[in-house]
Amino acid sequence: SAWIPRKLYDIYAIGVQEAQWDSKSGAGSNEAEWFSLLQDHLGDDYVRVVAFSLWHMRMYVAVRRKHCHAISNIEKSTEATGIAKVAGNKGGIAVALQIYESRIALVASHLAAHQ
C-alpha cells in the first residue's frame, strides 16, 4: 500500500506484470480479485475507468469521482509478443483516453530480457 499513496492524484494508472496467484502470500489469483483489491485500496472517492489483462499483465485505471464525467474516448488494446508472437506471456497492454481536453496514452509491458 505504500507504493500506491491514497488520495494524492486525480488519476491512477497501475500496470503490473506477473500478477498471478501466490499461495504463500494469499495474493489474488484472478483479474476480478486483483482489481477489487486495488479499488478497495483507493476507496470510494475513485471510479474504475478500465481494468483488463493479457495473461498475467494487468492494467487498472481509476479517476477521482468528481472527474469521471470528463472521461471519454476510452480505447484499450493488447499485443502478445511471446512464443510465436501469439502467447501473452510477453507483450504489452495500453489504454488511451480523453480527460477534459487532454488525451492520455498509458502503456505497460513485459518484454523478453536481453533482446
C-alpha positions in Angstrom: 0.0 0.0 0.0 2.9 2.4 0.5 3.6 2.1 -3.3 0.2 3.5 -4.1 -0.5 6.5 -1.9 -4.2 7.2 -1.5 -6.0 10.5 -2.4 -2.8 12.1 -3.8 -3.7 12.0 -7.5 -6.7 12.6 -9.7 -5.9 9.6 -12.0 -4.2 6.4 -11.0 -2.9 4.1 -13.8 -1.4 0.9 -12.5 0.3 -1.6 -14.8 2.0 -4.7 -13.5 3.4 -8.0 -14.8 3.4 -11.4 -13.2 0.2 -10.7 -11.3 -0.7 -14.3 -10.5 -1.6 -16.4 -7.6 0.9 -16.8 -4.8 -0.5 -19.4 -2.3 2.1 -18.4 0.4 1.1 -14.7 0.5 -2.6 -15.1 -0.4 -2.3 -12.6 -3.3 -5.2 -12.5 -5.7 -5.4 -15.2 -8.4 -7.7 -13.7 -10.9 -8.5 -10.4 -12.6 -11.6 -9.7 -10.6 -9.9 -10.2 -7.2 -6.8 -8.2 -8.2 -8.9 -5.3 -9.5 -11.1 -5.4 -6.4 -8.0 -5.1 -4.1 -6.9 -2.0 -6.0 -10.4 -0.4 -5.8 -10.7 -1.2 -2.1 -7.3 0.4 -1.5 -8.1 3.6 -3.4 -11.5 3.9 -1.8 -14.9 5.2 -2.8 -13.5 8.6 -4.0 -12.3 6.8 -7.1 -14.2 5.2 -10.0 -12.7 2.5 -12.2 -12.3 3.7 -15.8 -10.9 0.5 -17.3 -9.4 -2.8 -16.0 -8.1 -5.6 -18.2 -5.4 -8.2 -18.6 -3.2 -10.0 -21.1 -2.3 -13.3 -19.3 -0.6 -12.1 -16.1 -0.1 -8.5 -17.1 -2.7 -6.2 -15.6 -3.8 -2.6 -16.3 -6.1 -0.7 -14.0 -7.1 3.0 -14.4 -9.2 4.9 -11.9 -10.2 8.5 -11.7 -11.3 10.7 -8.8 -15.1 10.6 -8.8 -15.5 14.3 -9.4 -13.8 14.0 -12.8 -15.5 10.8 -14.1 -17.9 12.9 -16.2 -14.9 14.3 -18.1 -13.6 10.9 -19.2 -14.4 9.9 -22.8 -13.0 8.2 -25.9 -11.6 5.2 -24.0 -9.7 2.7 -26.1 -7.7 -0.3 -24.9 -5.5 -2.8 -26.6 -3.2 -5.7 -26.1 -0.3 -7.1 -28.1 1.1 -10.5 -27.4 4.8 -11.0 -28.4 5.6 -14.2 -26.6 6.0 -17.7 -28.2 5.3 -17.5 -31.9 4.2 -13.8 -31.3 0.9 -15.3 -30.1 1.5 -16.2 -26.4 0.7 -13.5 -23.9 3.5 -14.3 -21.5 5.3 -11.3 -23.1 3.9 -8.2 -24.7 2.1 -5.1 -23.8 -1.2 -3.5 -22.8 -2.3 0.0 -23.4 -5.2 2.4 -22.6 -5.9 5.7 -24.3 -8.5 8.2 -23.0 -9.5 11.8 -23.0 -10.0 13.7 -19.8 -11.4 17.2 -20.4 -9.4 18.4 -23.4 -6.3 16.2 -22.9 -5.6 12.9 -24.5 -3.5 10.4 -22.4 -1.9 7.1 -23.5 -0.8 4.6 -20.9 1.3 1.6 -21.6 2.5 -1.4 -19.5 4.7 -4.1 -20.9 6.6 -7.3 -20.0 9.2 -7.9 -22.6 11.9 -10.5 -23.0 15.2 -9.8 -21.3 18.4 -9.1 -23.1 16.7 -8.7 -26.5 
